[in-house]
């Protein structure tokens, strides 16, 4: 799960993260990459977070090389920015979008929904209602999300798209 540079309250992120690792049908571990926001989670959520962390089910880091980390992941919860979303899509794994849903984030969330590789995009305030559903559908036997993601072709993961975009732009 990552919101990259989007300022999502830590309390909201942790509520969803702990819910996913605690309530999903399959056992999962979750890595959250993003700036630790300054809000203080309530005591019960802090206790649940500490327990999930202690059990090895939740890891929070401020930065990571997505090119390395993403290859180790089985599914993605992203904020829907172009770079992060396309990096996830190129790895052909279930992907869903949540966060603040500004600018292109709604577009990429709609792409993931239309491709049937994730749940419909929802604002982080409402993601708690569908976060467990996403994980359960991503990891169920004969998962539609996984099967559809395996068919994707968003180009090679080694390319960032800059060269192709520059060449197209220079020909306009």
Beta strands, then each sheet from edge to edge (+ up, - down):
strand 1: 2-4
strand 2: 30-34
strand 3: 58-61
strand 4: 75-78
strand 5: 94-99
strand 6: 122-123
sheet 1: 1+ 2+ 3+
sheet 2: 4+ 5+ 6+
end
